[in-house]
Amino acid sequence: MADKSITIKDIRVFAHHGVLSEEKARGQEFLIDVEMALEEGKADVDDLTATVDYAEVASAVATLATSTEYDLLETLASEIVDHLLAIEGVASASVTVKKPNAPLPVEAGWVGVTVRSERHVQ
């Protein structure tokens, strides 16, 4: 049986995250990458109801990223991972939140944080 995953790259949102008050006041663009490993048996047939709907996931991630202000990207990424692991059929998830316009003393393409976790079976 093949391993299956769903990847969504560079979900673009405008939000108000950051430690500095000016970041929260003016807001900025964030890019979010999501990867979800599917549980065994998911997506074994050609039917959307047998897998995870990536359109719904992308919308939920955008809503999570814009509905609350966070100081730390780590907190935002953790909230998104927790949401993904609550979706039926998702075995593990990885989320990278990228901040292209981070206030840095040097030029950089972006800074980011990655959080990975897997569903714990009880």
trRosetta pair geometry for C-beta under 8 A, 3 or more apart (Angstrom, degrees):
i j d omega theta_ij theta_ji phi_ij phi_ji
1 40 6.2 63 124 -148 150 100
1 41 7.9 -25 -159 -61 148 52
3 37 6.8 -36 -175 -149 104 104
4 37 7.5 123 85 -160 49 57
4 38 4.5 -23 89 43 100 123
4 42 6.4 -141 72 85 134 91
4 43 5.2 -157 157 61 165 133
5 35 5.9 14 170 -176 127 90
5 36 6.1 167 -158 85 77 46
5 37 4.8 -40 -97 -100 100 53
5 38 6.3 -166 -93 -3 38 81
6 34 7.8 -7 109 116 88 99
6 35 7.3 170 85 -150 48 47
6 36 4.9 -3 53 55 93 99
6 38 6.9 76 -13 -48 93 104
6 51 7.7 125 -59 168 129 113
6 52 5.8 -121 0 74 154 115
6 54 5.2 -157 -178 -83 133 113
6 57 7.3 119 117 28 139 163
7 33 7.5 -10 -168 -173 88 91
7 34 7.0 166 -152 90 43 59
7 35 4.8 -5 -104 -105 81 83
7 36 7.9 -168 -72 23 42 63
8 11 6.0 34 137 -49 115 105
8 33 7.0 176 91 -152 59 47
8 34 4.6 11 51 52 99 102
8 35 7.9 -165 26 -71 59 45
8 54 5.9 162 -65 -169 116 112
8 57 6.6 -178 -14 104 147 117
8 58 5.5 -163 -154 -84 158 97
8 61 7.5 176 87 18 143 157
9 33 5.1 1 -123 -116 58 93
10 31 4.6 -30 -134 -160 67 114
10 32 7.5 112 -141 52 16 40
10 33 6.7 12 -40 -75 44 79
10 98 7.9 -34 -108 41 69 132
11 31 6.9 136 60 -161 46 52
11 32 4.3 -33 57 62 103 95
11 33 7.6 174 9 -73 84 28
11 34 7.0 26 -11 -8 127 108
11 58 5.6 -175 -108 -149 124 86
11 61 5.4 61 99 103 171 130
11 62 5.9 -130 168 -68 121 87
11 65 7.6 152 111 5 118 154
12 29 6.3 -22 -160 -161 92 107
12 30 7.6 151 -151 78 45 48
12 31 6.0 -19 -94 -101 63 71
13 29 7.3 148 81 -151 39 58
13 30 5.3 -18 65 60 89 94
13 32 6.8 19 7 -5 112 117
13 62 5.2 170 -85 -140 117 76
13 65 4.5 124 59 106 169 130
13 66 5.3 -137 -171 -57 125 104
14 27 5.7 58 168 154 89 125
14 28 7.1 -143 -146 121 71 14
14 29 5.7 -40 -95 -92 70 60
14 30 7.7 154 -103 15 21 77
14 66 7.2 47 73 -110 53 115
15 27 6.2 -163 111 -149 18 99
15 28 7.5 -33 63 62 56 53
15 30 5.6 -25 33 7 111 125
15 65 5.5 -111 -54 150 152 83
15 66 5.0 -132 -93 -103 101 63
15 69 7.4 170 170 -107 94 66
16 23 7.1 136 -166 134 59 67
16 24 4.8 65 170 -151 101 54
16 25 7.5 118 -145 -11 116 11
16 26 8.0 155 -118 71 89 33
16 27 4.5 -60 -81 -93 76 84
16 69 4.8 -39 93 -111 97 112
17 23 6.9 -45 96 142 37 118
17 24 7.4 31 -110 -93 6 72
17 30 6.8 34 34 -61 126 143
17 69 6.1 -177 -87 -158 56 64
17 70 4.8 3 -128 61 106 79
17 71 7.3 179 -167 -103 74 4
17 72 7.9 -69 -178 65 109 12
17 73 6.7 98 143 -81 140 65
17 76 6.1 -25 -116 -46 153 144
17 99 7.7 -118 86 -96 112 122
18 23 2.9 -30 68 110 153 152
18 24 6.0 -143 58 -47 91 69
18 28 7.7 55 -35 24 134 120
18 71 6.9 -25 121 -150 17 44
18 99 7.8 116 -85 -138 100 148
18 103 7.9 80 -159 9 137 108
19 23 7.2 55 48 37 42 139
19 71 5.0 56 -92 -168 63 93
19 72 7.4 39 -62 -70 93 63
20 23 4.5 95 69 -2 90 104
20 24 7.4 -166 96 -3 51 83
20 103 6.3 14 3 24 155 148
21 24 5.7 -57 -154 39 39 110
21 25 6.1 38 151 -23 70 109
22 25 5.4 -53 -140 38 35 113
22 26 6.0 7 171 3 70 110
23 26 6.9 -67 -136 49 21 87
23 27 7.6 78 171 -90 53 17
23 28 6.5 -52 -152 0 81 119
23 103 7.1 -116 -66 -11 113 117
24 27 7.6 16 -170 -68 23 57
24 69 5.9 62 -135 -167 104 140
28 99 7.1 61 103 -157 129 88
28 100 7.8 -152 158 59 114 79
28 101 5.0 -131 -163 62 138 123
29 100 6.1 -9 86 37 103 117
29 101 6.8 86 46 4 84 114
30 65 6.3 -145 80 -178 136 131
30 97 6.0 -12 -178 -170 121 91
30 98 6.6 148 -167 75 66 53
30 99 5.9 -27 -112 -94 82 64
30 100 7.9 -177 -111 5 32 82
31 97 7.7 148 80 -161 48 44
31 98 4.2 -18 64 62 96 111
31 100 6.6 65 -5 -35 112 104
31 110 7.1 -39 35 -139 120 162
32 61 5.7 -168 110 161 147 126
32 62 8.0 -168 39 -79 138 57
32 65 6.1 -126 -42 -74 148 151
32 80 7.1 -163 -163 -115 136 170
32 95 6.7 -15 -169 -167 97 95
32 96 7.1 162 -154 84 48 54
32 97 5.4 -12 -105 -106 83 67
32 98 7.3 -163 -74 20 35 77
33 94 7.9 -17 114 115 95 90
33 95 7.0 158 83 -155 59 44
33 96 4.3 7 50 51 107 102
33 98 7.3 52 -8 -15 97 110
34 57 6.5 -166 117 150 159 122
34 58 7.8 -156 29 -89 141 62
34 61 6.0 -112 -52 -85 141 155
34 80 7.2 -115 -99 156 108 127
34 84 6.8 177 -157 -89 116 144
34 93 7.1 -26 -164 -164 85 102
34 94 7.5 150 -158 83 39 57
34 95 5.6 -4 -105 -106 69 78
35 93 6.9 157 86 -155 54 54
35 94 4.5 -1 56 54 102 101
35 95 7.9 -161 27 -70 64 41
36 52 6.3 -50 102 70 149 163
36 57 7.3 -110 -14 -134 144 157
36 84 5.7 -144 -95 -177 115 124
36 87 7.6 -21 -144 66 152 132
36 90 4.8 -61 -166 -132 120 107
36 91 8.0 124 175 40 75 61
36 92 7.3 166 -154 86 51 46
36 93 4.9 -13 -104 -104 74 85
36 94 8.0 -159 -70 26 38 64
37 90 7.3 100 69 -163 51 63
37 91 4.8 -60 101 64 96 103
37 92 4.5 18 39 51 116 90
37 93 7.4 -140 20 -69 72 41
37 118 7.8 -20 53 -115 123 96
38 42 3.9 -123 171 75 120 133
38 43 5.9 25 138 8 172 115
38 51 6.9 -42 -120 -144 148 83
38 52 6.6 -154 -101 -1 105 113
38 89 5.7 -15 -149 161 87 92
38 90 6.7 -59 -109 -106 50 43
38 91 6.3 68 147 1 14 101
39 42 5.1 94 60 -19 72 117
39 89 5.2 -125 23 -153 105 47
39 90 7.1 -2 -25 35 89 5
39 91 4.6 138 -78 -58 64 101
40 91 7.8 61 -15 -64 63 143
41 44 5.7 -46 -163 -24 47 130
42 50 6.8 161 -160 154 54 71
42 51 5.6 104 168 -115 92 62
42 52 7.1 19 177 -20 138 86
42 89 4.3 110 -105 -158 141 110
43 50 6.0 138 -91 116 31 93
43 51 3.9 51 -79 -93 90 115
43 52 8.0 -54 -51 13 110 69
44 50 6.6 -99 43 160 65 134
45 50 4.9 79 56 24 93 173
47 50 4.4 75 76 1 97 111
47 51 7.6 153 87 -1 57 89
48 51 6.4 -80 -154 47 37 95
48 53 6.1 46 -178 -91 105 94
51 89 6.8 167 -156 159 36 158
52 56 7.9 -123 173 62 71 110
52 57 6.4 46 153 -47 109 128
52 87 5.9 68 -127 143 119 135
52 89 5.3 -166 -56 91 96 126
52 90 6.2 60 -78 -63 150 92
53 56 4.2 60 94 11 112 112
53 57 6.7 170 94 -14 58 85
54 57 5.1 -50 -144 37 42 117
54 58 6.2 47 156 -23 70 100
55 58 5.9 -49 -147 33 30 111
55 59 6.6 29 154 -15 62 106
56 59 5.8 -57 -150 38 31 111
56 60 6.2 30 154 -19 66 109
57 60 5.8 -58 -147 38 29 110
57 61 6.2 31 156 -21 66 106
57 84 7.1 49 -143 -111 111 91
57 87 7.3 -19 -94 -73 100 166
58 61 5.8 -53 -147 35 29 111
58 62 6.5 29 155 -18 63 106
59 62 5.8 -56 -150 36 30 111
59 63 6.4 29 153 -18 65 107
60 63 5.7 -55 -148 37 32 112
60 64 6.3 33 154 -19 66 106
60 83 6.3 -170 148 155 123 139
61 64 5.8 -54 -147 37 30 111
61 65 6.2 25 156 -17 65 112
61 80 5.7 46 -129 -139 86 119
61 83 7.7 172 -87 85 61 140
61 95 7.9 -176 -132 -129 121 122
62 65 5.8 -60 -145 40 28 109
62 66 6.2 2 164 -1 65 116
63 66 6.4 -75 -142 47 25 94
63 67 5.6 22 168 -29 68 120
64 67 6.4 -56 -127 28 21 108
64 68 7.6 -27 -173 25 54 101
64 76 7.6 135 136 -162 97 80
64 79 5.9 -179 -179 123 122 113
64 80 5.5 146 105 -90 150 79
64 83 6.0 -118 -76 -18 152 160
65 76 6.3 63 -119 -169 73 122
65 80 7.2 15 -62 -73 88 122
65 97 7.6 169 -118 -121 118 118
68 79 7.7 -123 58 -166 136 176
70 73 7.3 127 105 -83 127 25
70 75 4.6 -167 -157 81 131 118
70 76 4.6 -159 34 -53 158 94
70 79 7.8 -150 -72 0 143 136
71 75 7.0 61 54 17 70 139
72 75 4.6 97 73 -1 95 99
72 76 7.3 -163 101 0 56 83
72 113 7.7 52 165 -33 84 168
73 76 5.5 -55 -152 40 42 112
73 77 6.0 41 153 -19 73 107
73 97 4.6 -165 -167 88 105 125
73 99 6.4 -115 -77 -31 137 119
73 111 7.9 -175 -3 115 159 94
73 112 6.9 -140 155 -154 157 44
73 113 4.1 152 110 15 114 128
74 77 5.9 -56 -144 39 27 109
74 78 6.2 29 155 -20 63 109
74 113 5.0 -115 -74 -180 62 157
74 115 6.8 114 -152 -63 63 118
75 78 5.7 -55 -147 36 29 112
75 79 6.5 32 154 -21 64 104
76 79 5.8 -54 -151 33 31 112
76 80 6.6 27 154 -16 64 105
76 97 5.4 66 95 -72 118 168
77 80 5.8 -56 -151 37 33 111
77 81 6.3 34 152 -20 67 105
77 95 4.6 174 -156 100 84 112
77 96 7.1 5 -121 -118 128 17
77 97 4.7 -130 -68 -6 98 113
77 113 5.2 -139 -11 104 148 106
77 114 6.9 -166 -165 -144 155 17
77 115 4.0 145 131 6 113 118
78 81 5.7 -52 -145 36 32 112
78 82 6.4 36 155 -20 64 104
78 115 5.2 -150 -76 -143 60 170
79 82 5.8 -54 -151 34 30 113
79 83 6.6 31 151 -19 62 105
80 83 5.6 -54 -153 34 34 113
80 84 6.4 33 152 -19 67 105
80 95 4.6 132 93 -126 123 167
80 97 7.6 144 11 -60 144 110
80 115 7.8 133 62 60 93 124
81 84 5.7 -55 -148 36 33 111
81 85 6.3 29 157 -17 67 107
81 93 5.0 170 -141 94 75 117
81 94 7.6 5 -107 -115 110 17
81 95 5.1 -132 -62 6 85 122
81 115 5.0 -108 -29 109 144 115
81 116 7.4 -178 -123 -126 141 14
81 117 5.0 98 162 27 132 115
82 85 6.0 -57 -146 38 29 108
82 86 6.7 32 153 -23 61 107
82 117 7.8 15 -72 62 55 152
83 86 5.8 -61 -157 30 32 113
83 87 7.5 40 147 -31 62 96
84 87 5.8 -44 -165 11 41 115
84 90 5.5 -140 159 167 78 165
84 93 3.9 107 105 -104 138 164
84 95 7.2 172 -5 -53 143 115
85 90 5.9 -133 -115 103 35 119
85 92 7.6 0 -100 -127 97 29
85 93 5.7 -123 -57 9 78 123
85 117 6.2 -52 -58 101 141 111
85 118 7.5 136 -116 -179 121 20
85 119 5.0 165 -161 -82 100 81
86 90 8.0 15 49 51 27 126
87 90 4.6 63 73 -4 96 125
90 93 5.9 15 172 -56 126 106
90 119 6.7 131 103 -41 73 124
91 118 6.2 -11 149 -153 69 95
91 119 5.7 -104 -154 22 37 112
92 116 7.1 21 171 -177 108 87
92 117 6.7 -163 -151 103 77 39
92 118 3.7 -33 -99 -103 99 83
92 119 6.7 -121 -72 0 52 72
93 116 7.2 -171 97 -143 46 53
93 117 6.3 -4 57 60 81 75
93 118 7.7 157 15 -94 58 42
94 114 6.4 2 -175 -172 96 103
94 115 7.3 175 -149 88 52 44
94 116 4.4 -10 -103 -101 87 88
95 114 7.0 169 87 -148 43 57
95 115 5.4 -6 57 56 92 89
95 116 7.9 176 20 -77 58 46
96 112 5.3 34 179 163 96 133
96 113 7.0 174 -147 86 58 38
96 114 4.4 -21 -94 -94 85 85
97 112 5.9 175 87 -151 44 84
97 113 5.5 -3 53 54 92 87
98 110 4.5 29 -179 154 106 143
98 111 7.3 159 -152 83 62 32
98 112 3.9 -34 -98 -86 66 120
99 102 4.4 82 112 -61 116 98
99 110 6.0 153 72 -164 40 88
99 111 5.3 -17 58 63 99 82
99 112 6.6 169 12 -82 69 59
100 109 7.0 -54 -135 158 78 55
100 110 4.4 -47 -97 -95 53 102
102 108 7.2 -23 57 70 109 119
102 110 7.0 102 -2 -157 108 50
102 111 4.4 -12 2 22 162 117
104 107 7.5 151 86 -90 117 12
104 108 5.5 14 56 16 164 117
104 111 7.0 143 -61 -37 129 127
108 111 6.3 53 110 -53 142 80
